Amino acid sequence: MKILFVSNYEPWGLVAKGLMPSNHLFGIKEALTGLNEKKSGCWGGIFNDGTVDFIRITKCRLNLFCTFSKYDVVYDVINVVSKMVGVVNKECH
């Protein structure tokens, strides 16, 4: 399973460094066996046979829809993606 965690700031960086309680990510951090920065503003980790990616966005843009469609679950803490993600064509990927 592939999970995408979308936020408007980067809480996962602080959690990975032990500077913020992990419950801020609603238990996702505990499920990861590895959490690392892939590039500035983009983190990822592995759990069981799946992956979690964390990205920071400020607003939902049309060019992100194909990115969202590659994930089984898109967890949207800013309620921007979830308003639009229903129109994603799963054939994008």
PDB file of N, CA, C and O in Angstrom:
ATOM      1  N   MET A   1       0.839  -1.172   0.000  1.00  0.00           N
ATOM      2  CA  MET A   1       0.000   0.000   0.000  1.00  0.00           C
ATOM      3  C   MET A   1       0.886   1.237   0.000  1.00  0.00           C
ATOM      4  O   MET A   1       1.913   1.288   0.676  1.00  0.00           O
ATOM      5  N   LYS A   2       0.467   2.224  -0.769  1.00  0.00           N
ATOM      6  CA  LYS A   2       1.197   3.483  -0.831  1.00  0.00           C
ATOM      7  C   LYS A   2       0.323   4.584  -0.235  1.00  0.00           C
ATOM      8  O   LYS A   2      -0.816   4.788  -0.655  1.00  0.00           O
ATOM      9  N   ILE A   3       0.871   5.281   0.742  1.00  0.00           N
ATOM     10  CA  ILE A   3       0.149   6.361   1.420  1.00  0.00           C
ATOM     11  C   ILE A   3       0.882   7.669   1.167  1.00  0.00           C
ATOM     12  O   ILE A   3       2.109   7.732   1.241  1.00  0.00           O
ATOM     13  N   LEU A   4       0.118   8.710   0.867  1.00  0.00           N
ATOM     14  CA  LEU A   4       0.671  10.056   0.722  1.00  0.00           C
ATOM     15  C   LEU A   4       0.091  10.929   1.819  1.00  0.00           C
ATOM     16  O   LEU A   4      -1.128  11.014   1.968  1.00  0.00           O
ATOM     17  N   PHE A   5       0.945  11.571   2.580  1.00  0.00           N
ATOM     18  CA  PHE A   5       0.551  12.454   3.671  1.00  0.00           C
ATOM     19  C   PHE A   5       0.834  13.883   3.219  1.00  0.00           C
ATOM     20  O   PHE A   5       1.992  14.245   3.013  1.00  0.00           O
ATOM     21  N   VAL A   6      -0.200  14.694   3.063  1.00  0.00           N
ATOM     22  CA  VAL A   6      -0.070  16.055   2.536  1.00  0.00           C
ATOM     23  C   VAL A   6      -0.290  17.056   3.671  1.00  0.00           C
ATOM     24  O   VAL A   6      -1.264  16.958   4.418  1.00  0.00           O
ATOM     25  N   SER A   7       0.608  18.001   3.788  1.00  0.00           N
ATOM     26  CA  SER A   7       0.488  19.032   4.812  1.00  0.00           C
ATOM     27  C   SER A   7       0.930  20.368   4.231  1.00  0.00           C
ATOM     28  O   SER A   7       1.557  20.422   3.173  1.00  0.00           O
ATOM     29  N   ASN A   8       0.594  21.449   4.940  1.00  0.00           N
ATOM     30  CA  ASN A   8       1.031  22.762   4.476  1.00  0.00           C
ATOM     31  C   ASN A   8       2.291  23.238   5.199  1.00  0.00           C
ATOM     32  O   ASN A   8       2.719  24.377   5.013  1.00  0.00           O
ATOM     33  N   TYR A   9       2.882  22.375   6.019  1.00  0.00           N
ATOM     34  CA  TYR A   9       4.214  22.616   6.574  1.00  0.00           C
ATOM     35  C   TYR A   9       4.869  21.262   6.824  1.00  0.00           C
ATOM     36  O   TYR A   9       4.251  20.237   6.536  1.00  0.00           O
ATOM     37  N   GLU A  10       6.066  21.212   7.338  1.00  0.00           N
ATOM     38  CA  GLU A  10       6.835  19.981   7.405  1.00  0.00           C
ATOM     39  C   GLU A  10       6.971  19.436   8.834  1.00  0.00           C
ATOM     40  O   GLU A  10       8.062  19.499   9.401  1.00  0.00           O
ATOM     41  N   PRO A  11       5.894  18.904   9.433  1.00  0.00           N
ATOM     42  CA  PRO A  11       5.998  18.386  10.792  1.00  0.00           C
ATOM     43  C   PRO A  11       6.844  17.134  10.881  1.00  0.00           C
ATOM     44  O   PRO A  11       7.437  16.876  11.929  1.00  0.00           O
ATOM     45  N   TRP A  12       6.922  16.345   9.815  1.00  0.00           N
ATOM     46  CA  TRP A  12       7.617  15.057   9.850  1.00  0.00           C
ATOM     47  C   TRP A  12       9.112  15.195  10.081  1.00  0.00           C
ATOM     48  O   TRP A  12       9.732  14.309  10.668  1.00  0.00           O
ATOM     49  N   GLY A  13       9.697  16.294   9.627  1.00  0.00           N
ATOM     50  CA  GLY A  13      11.119  16.522   9.871  1.00  0.00           C
ATOM     51  C   GLY A  13      11.408  16.645  11.358  1.00  0.00           C
ATOM     52  O   GLY A  13      12.395  16.098  11.850  1.00  0.00           O
ATOM     53  N   LEU A  14      10.552  17.360  12.073  1.00  0.00           N
ATOM     54  CA  LEU A  14      10.711  17.534  13.510  1.00  0.00           C
ATOM     55  C   LEU A  14      10.454  16.234  14.259  1.00  0.00           C
ATOM     56  O   LEU A  14      11.163  15.920  15.215  1.00  0.00           O
ATOM     57  N   VAL A  15       9.457  15.482  13.838  1.00  0.00           N
ATOM     58  CA  VAL A  15       9.152  14.207  14.474  1.00  0.00           C
ATOM     59  C   VAL A  15      10.325  13.243  14.329  1.00  0.00           C
ATOM     60  O   VAL A  15      10.704  12.577  15.293  1.00  0.00           O
ATOM     61  N   ALA A  16      10.897  13.165  13.135  1.00  0.00           N
ATOM     62  CA  ALA A  16      12.011  12.252  12.884  1.00  0.00           C
ATOM     63  C   ALA A  16      13.227  12.602  13.736  1.00  0.00           C
ATOM     64  O   ALA A  16      14.024  11.726  14.070  1.00  0.00           O
ATOM     65  N   LYS A  17      13.373  13.882  14.088  1.00  0.00           N
ATOM     66  CA  LYS A  17      14.499  14.315  14.915  1.00  0.00           C
ATOM     67  C   LYS A  17      14.164  14.286  16.399  1.00  0.00           C
ATOM     68  O   LYS A  17      14.991  14.665  17.230  1.00  0.00           O
ATOM     69  N   GLY A  18      12.950  13.836  16.741  1.00  0.00           N
ATOM     70  CA  GLY A  18      12.549  13.757  18.135  1.00  0.00           C
ATOM     71  C   GLY A  18      12.183  15.090  18.748  1.00  0.00           C
ATOM     72  O   GLY A  18      12.160  15.214  19.972  1.00  0.00           O
ATOM     73  N   LEU A  19      11.898  16.089  17.936  1.00  0.00           N
ATOM     74  CA  LEU A  19      11.611  17.420  18.439  1.00  0.00           C
ATOM     75  C   LEU A  19      10.110  17.729  18.534  1.00  0.00           C
ATOM     76  O   LEU A  19       9.726  18.800  19.003  1.00  0.00           O
ATOM     77  N   MET A  20       9.270  16.798  18.092  1.00  0.00           N
ATOM     78  CA  MET A  20       7.831  17.003  18.130  1.00  0.00           C
ATOM     79  C   MET A  20       7.175  15.656  18.430  1.00  0.00           C
ATOM     80  O   MET A  20       7.631  14.632  17.922  1.00  0.00           O
ATOM     81  N   PRO A  21       6.129  15.632  19.234  1.00  0.00           N
ATOM     82  CA  PRO A  21       5.461  14.355  19.525  1.00  0.00           C
ATOM     83  C   PRO A  21       4.961  13.674  18.256  1.00  0.00           C
ATOM     84  O   PRO A  21       4.442  14.330  17.353  1.00  0.00           O
ATOM     85  N   SER A  22       5.117  12.372  18.196  1.00  0.00           N
ATOM     86  CA  SER A  22       4.720  11.651  16.989  1.00  0.00           C
ATOM     87  C   SER A  22       3.211  11.596  16.817  1.00  0.00           C
ATOM     88  O   SER A  22       2.733  11.334  15.713  1.00  0.00           O
ATOM     89  N   ASN A  23       2.440  11.839  17.888  1.00  0.00           N
ATOM     90  CA  ASN A  23       0.985  11.817  17.718  1.00  0.00           C
ATOM     91  C   ASN A  23       0.518  12.958  16.819  1.00  0.00           C
ATOM     92  O   ASN A  23      -0.632  12.984  16.382  1.00  0.00           O
ATOM     93  N   HIS A  24       1.417  13.899  16.550  1.00  0.00           N
ATOM     94  CA  HIS A  24       1.089  14.967  15.607  1.00  0.00           C
ATOM     95  C   HIS A  24       0.858  14.388  14.203  1.00  0.00           C
ATOM     96  O   HIS A  24       0.147  14.981  13.392  1.00  0.00           O
ATOM     97  N   LEU A  25       1.461  13.234  13.926  1.00  0.00           N
ATOM     98  CA  LEU A  25       1.255  12.550  12.646  1.00  0.00           C
ATOM     99  C   LEU A  25       0.274  11.391  12.802  1.00  0.00           C
ATOM    100  O   LEU A  25       0.211  10.512  11.942  1.00  0.00           O
ATOM    101  N   PHE A  26      -0.492  11.383  13.892  1.00  0.00           N
ATOM    102  CA  PHE A  26      -1.574  10.423  14.087  1.00  0.00           C
ATOM    103  C   PHE A  26      -1.114   8.971  13.975  1.00  0.00           C
ATOM    104  O   PHE A  26      -1.809   8.143  13.385  1.00  0.00           O
ATOM    105  N   GLY A  27       0.060   8.658  14.540  1.00  0.00           N
ATOM    106  CA  GLY A  27       0.530   7.282  14.591  1.00  0.00           C
ATOM    107  C   GLY A  27       1.246   6.785  13.346  1.00  0.00           C
ATOM    108  O   GLY A  27       1.751   5.663  13.338  1.00  0.00           O
ATOM    109  N   ILE A  28       1.301   7.583  12.307  1.00  0.00           N
ATOM    110  CA  ILE A  28       1.956   7.128  11.079  1.00  0.00           C
ATOM    111  C   ILE A  28       3.443   6.909  11.323  1.00  0.00           C
ATOM    112  O   ILE A  28       4.017   5.955  10.798  1.00  0.00           O
ATOM    113  N   LYS A  29       4.071   7.769  12.103  1.00  0.00           N
ATOM    114  CA  LYS A  29       5.508   7.655  12.333  1.00  0.00           C
ATOM    115  C   LYS A  29       5.852   6.314  12.986  1.00  0.00           C
ATOM    116  O   LYS A  29       6.877   5.715  12.659  1.00  0.00           O
ATOM    117  N   GLU A  30       5.007   5.836  13.905  1.00  0.00           N
ATOM    118  CA  GLU A  30       5.269   4.560  14.569  1.00  0.00           C
ATOM    119  C   GLU A  30       5.236   3.385  13.605  1.00  0.00           C
ATOM    120  O   GLU A  30       5.889   2.368  13.840  1.00  0.00           O
ATOM    121  N   ALA A  31       4.480   3.518  12.525  1.00  0.00           N
ATOM    122  CA  ALA A  31       4.364   2.429  11.555  1.00  0.00           C
ATOM    123  C   ALA A  31       5.584   2.332  10.645  1.00  0.00           C
ATOM    124  O   ALA A  31       5.765   1.330   9.954  1.00  0.00           O
ATOM    125  N   LEU A  32       6.405   3.350  10.643  1.00  0.00           N
ATOM    126  CA  LEU A  32       7.549   3.376   9.734  1.00  0.00           C
ATOM    127  C   LEU A  32       8.761   2.696  10.344  1.00  0.00           C
ATOM    128  O   LEU A  32       9.043   2.858  11.531  1.00  0.00           O
ATOM    129  N   THR A  33       9.478   1.934   9.527  1.00  0.00           N
ATOM    130  CA  THR A  33      10.744   1.375   9.976  1.00  0.00           C
ATOM    131  C   THR A  33      11.888   2.288   9.586  1.00  0.00           C
ATOM    132  O   THR A  33      12.988   2.168  10.125  1.00  0.00           O
ATOM    133  N   GLY A  34      11.647   3.189   8.663  1.00  0.00           N
ATOM    134  CA  GLY A  34      12.654   4.172   8.283  1.00  0.00           C
ATOM    135  C   GLY A  34      11.956   5.431   7.818  1.00  0.00           C
ATOM    136  O   GLY A  34      11.004   5.371   7.039  1.00  0.00           O
ATOM    137  N   LEU A  35      12.428   6.573   8.295  1.00  0.00           N
ATOM    138  CA  LEU A  35      11.867   7.859   7.883  1.00  0.00           C
ATOM    139  C   LEU A  35      13.043   8.742   7.494  1.00  0.00           C
ATOM    140  O   LEU A  35      13.906   9.031   8.323  1.00  0.00           O
ATOM    141  N   ASN A  36      13.081   9.167   6.245  1.00  0.00           N
ATOM    142  CA  ASN A  36      14.230   9.953   5.819  1.00  0.00           C
ATOM    143  C   ASN A  36      13.820  11.040   4.835  1.00  0.00           C
ATOM    144  O   ASN A  36      12.783  10.962   4.176  1.00  0.00           O
ATOM    145  N   GLU A  37      14.660  12.039   4.763  1.00  0.00           N
ATOM    146  CA  GLU A  37      14.410  13.147   3.846  1.00  0.00           C
ATOM    147  C   GLU A  37      14.921  12.752   2.464  1.00  0.00           C
ATOM    148  O   GLU A  37      16.113  12.510   2.272  1.00  0.00           O
ATOM    149  N   LYS A  38      13.991  12.693   1.501  1.00  0.00           N
ATOM    150  CA  LYS A  38      14.361  12.352   0.129  1.00  0.00           C
ATOM    151  C   LYS A  38      14.957  13.561  -0.577  1.00  0.00           C
ATOM    152  O   LYS A  38      15.930  13.451  -1.323  1.00  0.00           O
ATOM    153  N   LYS A  39      14.357  14.702  -0.327  1.00  0.00           N
ATOM    154  CA  LYS A  39      14.848  15.985  -0.831  1.00  0.00           C
ATOM    155  C   LYS A  39      14.164  17.047   0.008  1.00  0.00           C
ATOM    156  O   LYS A  39      13.276  16.731   0.799  1.00  0.00           O
ATOM    157  N   SER A  40      14.549  18.258  -0.145  1.00  0.00           N
ATOM    158  CA  SER A  40      13.990  19.324   0.677  1.00  0.00           C
ATOM    159  C   SER A  40      12.467  19.352   0.568  1.00  0.00           C
ATOM    160  O   SER A  40      11.916  19.491  -0.524  1.00  0.00           O
ATOM    161  N   GLY A  41      11.798  19.220   1.705  1.00  0.00           N
ATOM    162  CA  GLY A  41      10.338  19.272   1.730  1.00  0.00           C
ATOM    163  C   GLY A  41       9.646  17.976   1.380  1.00  0.00           C
ATOM    164  O   GLY A  41       8.419  17.952   1.289  1.00  0.00           O
ATOM    165  N   CYS A  42      10.389  16.886   1.178  1.00  0.00           N
ATOM    166  CA  CYS A  42       9.784  15.606   0.810  1.00  0.00           C
ATOM    167  C   CYS A  42      10.435  14.504   1.628  1.00  0.00           C
ATOM    168  O   CYS A  42      11.638  14.269   1.512  1.00  0.00           O
ATOM    169  N   TRP A  43       9.651  13.829   2.451  1.00  0.00           N
ATOM    170  CA  TRP A  43      10.133  12.760   3.309  1.00  0.00           C
ATOM    171  C   TRP A  43       9.446  11.470   2.931  1.00  0.00           C
ATOM    172  O   TRP A  43       8.400  11.491   2.283  1.00  0.00           O
ATOM    173  N   GLY A  44      10.018  10.342   3.327  1.00  0.00           N
ATOM    174  CA  GLY A  44       9.392   9.063   3.044  1.00  0.00           C
ATOM    175  C   GLY A  44       9.831   8.000   4.019  1.00  0.00           C
ATOM    176  O   GLY A  44      10.827   8.152   4.725  1.00  0.00           O
ATOM    177  N   GLY A  45       9.068   6.911   4.048  1.00  0.00           N
ATOM    178  CA  GLY A  45       9.402   5.798   4.922  1.00  0.00           C
ATOM    179  C   GLY A  45       8.776   4.513   4.430  1.00  0.00           C
ATOM    180  O   GLY A  45       7.953   4.513   3.514  1.00  0.00           O
ATOM    181  N   ILE A  46       9.181   3.408   5.057  1.00  0.00           N
ATOM    182  CA  ILE A  46       8.704   2.078   4.664  1.00  0.00           C
ATOM    183  C   ILE A  46       8.020   1.440   5.867  1.00  0.00           C
ATOM    184  O   ILE A  46       8.516   1.537   6.990  1.00  0.00           O
ATOM    185  N   PHE A  47       6.878   0.788   5.637  1.00  0.00           N
ATOM    186  CA  PHE A  47       6.228   0.016   6.679  1.00  0.00           C
ATOM    187  C   PHE A  47       5.711  -1.269   6.056  1.00  0.00           C
ATOM    188  O   PHE A  47       5.128  -1.243   4.972  1.00  0.00           O
ATOM    189  N   ASN A  48       5.921  -2.394   6.733  1.00  0.00           N
ATOM    190  CA  ASN A  48       5.541  -3.703   6.209  1.00  0.00           C
ATOM    191  C   ASN A  48       5.953  -3.790   4.741  1.00  0.00           C
ATOM    192  O   ASN A  48       7.140  -3.700   4.431  1.00  0.00           O
ATOM    193  N   ASP A  49       5.000  -3.963   3.841  1.00  0.00           N
ATOM    194  CA  ASP A  49       5.312  -4.011   2.414  1.00  0.00           C
ATOM    195  C   ASP A  49       4.897  -2.731   1.698  1.00  0.00           C
ATOM    196  O   ASP A  49       4.805  -2.705   0.471  1.00  0.00           O
ATOM    197  N   GLY A  50       4.647  -1.672   2.459  1.00  0.00           N
ATOM    198  CA  GLY A  50       4.164  -0.440   1.852  1.00  0.00           C
ATOM    199  C   GLY A  50       5.088   0.736   2.105  1.00  0.00           C
ATOM    200  O   GLY A  50       6.144   0.606   2.724  1.00  0.00           O
ATOM    201  N   THR A  51       4.662   1.882   1.613  1.00  0.00           N
ATOM    202  CA  THR A  51       5.444   3.104   1.789  1.00  0.00           C
ATOM    203  C   THR A  51       4.552   4.256   2.201  1.00  0.00           C
ATOM    204  O   THR A  51       3.353   4.266   1.925  1.00  0.00           O
ATOM    205  N   VAL A  52       5.153   5.222   2.863  1.00  0.00           N
ATOM    206  CA  VAL A  52       4.484   6.477   3.184  1.00  0.00           C
ATOM    207  C   VAL A  52       5.373   7.596   2.670  1.00  0.00           C
ATOM    208  O   VAL A  52       6.574   7.613   2.938  1.00  0.00           O
ATOM    209  N   ASP A  53       4.789   8.523   1.937  1.00  0.00           N
ATOM    210  CA  ASP A  53       5.505   9.714   1.494  1.00  0.00           C
ATOM    211  C   ASP A  53       4.825  10.928   2.105  1.00  0.00           C
ATOM    212  O   ASP A  53       3.602  10.965   2.240  1.00  0.00           O
ATOM    213  N   PHE A  54       5.615  11.906   2.468  1.00  0.00           N
ATOM    214  CA  PHE A  54       5.122  13.134   3.071  1.00  0.00           C
ATOM    215  C   PHE A  54       5.533  14.288   2.168  1.00  0.00           C
ATOM    216  O   PHE A  54       6.712  14.437   1.845  1.00  0.00           O
ATOM    217  N   ILE A  55       4.571  15.101   1.761  1.00  0.00           N
ATOM    218  CA  ILE A  55       4.902  16.268   0.952  1.00  0.00           C
ATOM    219  C   ILE A  55       4.237  17.515   1.526  1.00  0.00           C
ATOM    220  O   ILE A  55       3.206  17.446   2.195  1.00  0.00           O
ATOM    221  N   ARG A  56       4.851  18.634   1.247  1.00  0.00           N
ATOM    222  CA  ARG A  56       4.317  19.925   1.672  1.00  0.00           C
ATOM    223  C   ARG A  56       3.781  20.639   0.441  1.00  0.00           C
ATOM    224  O   ARG A  56       4.491  20.809  -0.549  1.00  0.00           O
ATOM    225  N   ILE A  57       2.521  21.055   0.511  1.00  0.00           N
ATOM    226  CA  ILE A  57       1.943  21.885  -0.546  1.00  0.00           C
ATOM    227  C   ILE A  57       1.141  22.998   0.110  1.00  0.00           C
ATOM    228  O   ILE A  57       0.693  22.855   1.247  1.00  0.00           O
ATOM    229  N   THR A  58       0.960  24.087  -0.587  1.00  0.00           N
ATOM    230  CA  THR A  58       0.171  25.188  -0.039  1.00  0.00           C
ATOM    231  C   THR A  58      -1.224  25.247  -0.645  1.00  0.00           C
ATOM    232  O   THR A  58      -2.145  25.801  -0.045  1.00  0.00           O
ATOM    233  N   LYS A  59      -1.375  24.679  -1.831  1.00  0.00           N
ATOM    234  CA  LYS A  59      -2.704  24.599  -2.438  1.00  0.00           C
ATOM    235  C   LYS A  59      -2.697  23.469  -3.470  1.00  0.00           C
ATOM    236  O   LYS A  59      -1.651  23.099  -4.005  1.00  0.00           O
ATOM    237  N   CYS A  60      -3.863  22.945  -3.728  1.00  0.00           N
ATOM    238  CA  CYS A  60      -3.973  21.843  -4.680  1.00  0.00           C
ATOM    239  C   CYS A  60      -3.920  22.398  -6.100  1.00  0.00           C
ATOM    240  O   CYS A  60      -4.699  23.278  -6.466  1.00  0.00           O
ATOM    241  N   ARG A  61      -2.993  21.873  -6.888  1.00  0.00           N
ATOM    242  CA  ARG A  61      -2.859  22.298  -8.275  1.00  0.00           C
ATOM    243  C   ARG A  61      -3.196  21.139  -9.192  1.00  0.00           C
ATOM    244  O   ARG A  61      -2.972  19.980  -8.842  1.00  0.00           O
ATOM    245  N   LEU A  62      -3.725  21.440 -10.348  1.00  0.00           N
ATOM    246  CA  LEU A  62      -4.140  20.403 -11.288  1.00  0.00           C
ATOM    247  C   LEU A  62      -3.004  19.460 -11.656  1.00  0.00           C
ATOM    248  O   LEU A  62      -3.239  18.271 -11.874  1.00  0.00           O
ATOM    249  N   ASN A  63      -1.779  19.965 -11.728  1.00  0.00           N
ATOM    250  CA  ASN A  63      -0.668  19.108 -12.122  1.00  0.00           C
ATOM    251  C   ASN A  63      -0.298  18.080 -11.045  1.00  0.00           C
ATOM    252  O   ASN A  63       0.524  17.200 -11.299  1.00  0.00           O
ATOM    253  N   LEU A  64      -0.885  18.178  -9.861  1.00  0.00           N
ATOM    254  CA  LEU A  64      -0.624  17.197  -8.803  1.00  0.00           C
ATOM    255  C   LEU A  64      -1.555  15.993  -8.870  1.00  0.00           C
ATOM    256  O   LEU A  64      -1.299  14.990  -8.204  1.00  0.00           O
ATOM    257  N   PHE A  65      -2.632  16.066  -9.659  1.00  0.00           N
ATOM    258  CA  PHE A  65      -3.609  14.983  -9.672  1.00  0.00           C
ATOM    259  C   PHE A  65      -3.022  13.635 -10.063  1.00  0.00           C
ATOM    260  O   PHE A  65      -3.361  12.621  -9.454  1.00  0.00           O
ATOM    261  N   CYS A  66      -2.150  13.601 -11.062  1.00  0.00           N
ATOM    262  CA  CYS A  66      -1.548  12.323 -11.451  1.00  0.00           C
ATOM    263  C   CYS A  66      -0.641  11.802 -10.346  1.00  0.00           C
ATOM    264  O   CYS A  66      -0.535  10.591 -10.155  1.00  0.00           O
ATOM    265  N   THR A  67       0.013  12.700  -9.617  1.00  0.00           N
ATOM    266  CA  THR A  67       0.813  12.277  -8.463  1.00  0.00           C
ATOM    267  C   THR A  67      -0.083  11.624  -7.420  1.00  0.00           C
ATOM    268  O   THR A  67       0.237  10.550  -6.911  1.00  0.00           O
ATOM    269  N   PHE A  68      -1.206  12.267  -7.099  1.00  0.00           N
ATOM    270  CA  PHE A  68      -2.125  11.723  -6.097  1.00  0.00           C
ATOM    271  C   PHE A  68      -2.672  10.364  -6.524  1.00  0.00           C
ATOM    272  O   PHE A  68      -2.872   9.492  -5.679  1.00  0.00           O
ATOM    273  N   SER A  69      -2.914  10.174  -7.799  1.00  0.00           N
ATOM    274  CA  SER A  69      -3.544   8.933  -8.276  1.00  0.00           C
ATOM    275  C   SER A  69      -2.616   7.729  -8.141  1.00  0.00           C
ATOM    276  O   SER A  69      -3.070   6.593  -8.273  1.00  0.00           O
ATOM    277  N   LYS A  70      -1.330   7.950  -7.882  1.00  0.00           N
ATOM    278  CA  LYS A  70      -0.388   6.843  -7.733  1.00  0.00           C
ATOM    279  C   LYS A  70      -0.412   6.251  -6.327  1.00  0.00           C
ATOM    280  O   LYS A  70       0.282   5.273  -6.052  1.00  0.00           O
ATOM    281  N   TYR A  71      -1.203   6.835  -5.450  1.00  0.00           N
ATOM    282  CA  TYR A  71      -1.275   6.394  -4.062  1.00  0.00           C
ATOM    283  C   TYR A  71      -2.614   5.735  -3.773  1.00  0.00           C
ATOM    284  O   TYR A  71      -3.637   6.095  -4.356  1.00  0.00           O
ATOM    285  N   ASP A  72      -2.595   4.760  -2.861  1.00  0.00           N
ATOM    286  CA  ASP A  72      -3.830   4.102  -2.430  1.00  0.00           C
ATOM    287  C   ASP A  72      -4.612   4.989  -1.472  1.00  0.00           C
ATOM    288  O   ASP A  72      -5.843   5.007  -1.487  1.00  0.00           O
ATOM    289  N   VAL A  73      -3.877   5.729  -0.633  1.00  0.00           N
ATOM    290  CA  VAL A  73      -4.502   6.614   0.348  1.00  0.00           C
ATOM    291  C   VAL A  73      -3.807   7.967   0.290  1.00  0.00           C
ATOM    292  O   VAL A  73      -2.579   8.044   0.308  1.00  0.00           O
ATOM    293  N   VAL A  74      -4.602   9.033   0.220  1.00  0.00           N
ATOM    294  CA  VAL A  74      -4.058  10.388   0.324  1.00  0.00           C
ATOM    295  C   VAL A  74      -4.641  10.990   1.591  1.00  0.00           C
ATOM    296  O   VAL A  74      -5.843  11.241   1.680  1.00  0.00           O
ATOM    297  N   TYR A  75      -3.766  11.220   2.576  1.00  0.00           N
ATOM    298  CA  TYR A  75      -4.176  11.781   3.846  1.00  0.00           C
ATOM    299  C   TYR A  75      -3.911  13.277   3.806  1.00  0.00           C
ATOM    300  O   TYR A  75      -2.763  13.712   3.718  1.00  0.00           O
ATOM    301  N   ASP A  76      -4.965  14.051   3.869  1.00  0.00           N
ATOM    302  CA  ASP A  76      -4.897  15.488   3.628  1.00  0.00           C
ATOM    303  C   ASP A  76      -5.228  16.254   4.902  1.00  0.00           C
ATOM    304  O   ASP A  76      -6.399  16.395   5.254  1.00  0.00           O
ATOM    305  N   VAL A  77      -4.214  16.746   5.591  1.00  0.00           N
ATOM    306  CA  VAL A  77      -4.466  17.468   6.837  1.00  0.00           C
ATOM    307  C   VAL A  77      -4.900  18.906   6.616  1.00  0.00           C
ATOM    308  O   VAL A  77      -5.340  19.571   7.554  1.00  0.00           O
ATOM    309  N   ILE A  78      -4.781  19.392   5.393  1.00  0.00           N
ATOM    310  CA  ILE A  78      -5.154  20.791   5.144  1.00  0.00           C
ATOM    311  C   ILE A  78      -6.491  20.924   4.415  1.00  0.00           C
ATOM    312  O   ILE A  78      -6.924  22.035   4.109  1.00  0.00           O
ATOM    313  N   ASN A  79      -7.142  19.798   4.139  1.00  0.00           N
ATOM    314  CA  ASN A  79      -8.456  19.781   3.490  1.00  0.00           C
ATOM    315  C   ASN A  79      -8.495  20.569   2.189  1.00  0.00           C
ATOM    316  O   ASN A  79      -9.511  21.175   1.849  1.00  0.00           O
ATOM    317  N   VAL A  80      -7.402  20.555   1.478  1.00  0.00           N
ATOM    318  CA  VAL A  80      -7.347  21.197   0.170  1.00  0.00           C
ATOM    319  C   VAL A  80      -7.399  20.130  -0.908  1.00  0.00           C
ATOM    320  O   VAL A  80      -8.166  20.234  -1.866  1.00  0.00           O
ATOM    321  N   VAL A  81      -6.582  19.110  -0.744  1.00  0.00           N
ATOM    322  CA  VAL A  81      -6.535  18.021  -1.709  1.00  0.00           C
ATOM    323  C   VAL A  81      -7.844  17.242  -1.711  1.00  0.00           C
ATOM    324  O   VAL A  81      -8.368  16.915  -2.776  1.00  0.00           O
ATOM    325  N   SER A  82      -8.377  16.943  -0.529  1.00  0.00           N
ATOM    326  CA  SER A  82      -9.563  16.094  -0.444  1.00  0.00           C
ATOM    327  C   SER A  82     -10.782  16.708  -1.119  1.00  0.00           C
ATOM    328  O   SER A  82     -11.687  15.980  -1.526  1.00  0.00           O
ATOM    329  N   LYS A  83     -10.825  18.014  -1.245  1.00  0.00           N
ATOM    330  CA  LYS A  83     -11.951  18.659  -1.921  1.00  0.00           C
ATOM    331  C   LYS A  83     -11.921  18.395  -3.421  1.00  0.00           C
ATOM    332  O   LYS A  83     -12.958  18.436  -4.083  1.00  0.00           O
ATOM    333  N   MET A  84     -10.733  18.123  -3.957  1.00  0.00           N
ATOM    334  CA  MET A  84     -10.587  17.985  -5.393  1.00  0.00           C
ATOM    335  C   MET A  84     -10.188  16.584  -5.845  1.00  0.00           C
ATOM    336  O   MET A  84     -10.347  16.247  -7.018  1.00  0.00           O
ATOM    337  N   VAL A  85      -9.670  15.763  -4.927  1.00  0.00           N
ATOM    338  CA  VAL A  85      -9.059  14.499  -5.323  1.00  0.00           C
ATOM    339  C   VAL A  85     -10.078  13.508  -5.891  1.00  0.00           C
ATOM    340  O   VAL A  85      -9.688  12.546  -6.553  1.00  0.00           O
ATOM    341  N   GLY A  86     -11.341  13.716  -5.653  1.00  0.00           N
ATOM    342  CA  GLY A  86     -12.372  12.834  -6.187  1.00  0.00           C
ATOM    343  C   GLY A  86     -12.432  12.843  -7.707  1.00  0.00           C
ATOM    344  O   GLY A  86     -12.998  11.925  -8.301  1.00  0.00           O
ATOM    345  N   VAL A  87     -11.866  13.849  -8.345  1.00  0.00           N
ATOM    346  CA  VAL A  87     -11.899  13.906  -9.800  1.00  0.00           C
ATOM    347  C   VAL A  87     -10.665  13.293 -10.444  1.00  0.00           C
ATOM    348  O   VAL A  87     -10.517  13.332 -11.665  1.00  0.00           O
ATOM    349  N   VAL A  88      -9.771  12.723  -9.623  1.00  0.00           N
ATOM    350  CA  VAL A  88      -8.554  12.120 -10.156  1.00  0.00           C
ATOM    351  C   VAL A  88      -8.895  10.901 -11.012  1.00  0.00           C
ATOM    352  O   VAL A  88      -9.643  10.020 -10.587  1.00  0.00           O
ATOM    353  N   ASN A  89      -8.353  10.865 -12.185  1.00  0.00           N
ATOM    354  CA  ASN A  89      -8.505   9.727 -13.087  1.00  0.00           C
ATOM    355  C   ASN A  89      -7.453   8.706 -12.742  1.00  0.00           C
ATOM    356  O   ASN A  89      -6.262   8.983 -12.885  1.00  0.00           O
ATOM    357  N   LYS A  90      -7.855   7.520 -12.288  1.00  0.00           N
ATOM    358  CA  LYS A  90      -6.902   6.487 -11.892  1.00  0.00           C
ATOM    359  C   LYS A  90      -6.074   5.998 -13.071  1.00  0.00           C
ATOM    360  O   LYS A  90      -5.083   5.297 -12.867  1.00  0.00           O
ATOM    361  N   GLU A  91      -6.445   6.342 -14.280  1.00  0.00           N
ATOM    362  CA  GLU A  91      -5.677   5.938 -15.453  1.00  0.00           C
ATOM    363  C   GLU A  91      -4.460   6.835 -15.670  1.00  0.00           C
ATOM    364  O   GLU A  91      -3.665   6.580 -16.575  1.00  0.00           O
ATOM    365  N   CYS A  92      -4.298   7.888 -14.852  1.00  0.00           N
ATOM    366  CA  CYS A  92      -3.163   8.789 -14.998  1.00  0.00           C
ATOM    367  C   CYS A  92      -1.837   8.045 -14.884  1.00  0.00           C
ATOM    368  O   CYS A  92      -0.876   8.371 -15.580  1.00  0.00           O
ATOM    369  N   HIS A  93      -1.788   7.059 -14.020  1.00  0.00           N
ATOM    370  CA  HIS A  93      -0.530   6.359 -13.819  1.00  0.00           C
ATOM    371  C   HIS A  93      -0.570   5.082 -14.614  1.00  0.00           C
ATOM    372  O   HIS A  93       0.393   4.316 -14.600  1.00  0.00           O
TER     373      HIS A  93
END
